[in-house]
Amino acid sequence: MMLIKSFIFTGVICVIAQIIKDNTKLTSGHITSIFCSIGAFLGFLGVYDKLVKCFGGGASVVIMSFGNALYKGAVENGILMMLSNVSVGIVSAILMGFLMTLIFKVKD
């Protein structure tokens, strides 16, 4: 049952993002920033942890969890150390992006 709830939660977030993208002039970067900010705000309100308990992995993989992790890191470790909670994800994203540029060619 948890898999179904996770799938539905993540799907709803993606549908909301797609609706915003289709009906506004916001780019993907804007929408990502908005969802990241919403995640941090929900973490501030204490709601995001309840979402993770209810929806499991579905709530912990969307971009909102990144904002929540930044908020938690800032509260627990201070502003200068807030990236310690998400540093592995950031470094792995950079490395995977670099590796993909070595493997694949960009089409013009």
C-alpha angles and dihedrals in degrees: 000000000000090000091056093048091048092049093049094047093050091044092052091051090050092048091051090050092049092049090051091048094048096046103039138045092246116126126224090262091056092049092048090052091049093051091046090052091047089053091052091048092049088049089052090052091047092240099112095067088055089051090053091050091049100041102026117196092002090071095041098056103049121093090257089070089060090058090047091050091050090051093048091048091051092049096044101038106018132255096292094052100041093109092062091088094053102028094105091055093047094048093046091050091052093047094047091049090052092048092050090053089055094049103040131048123225114242117221 
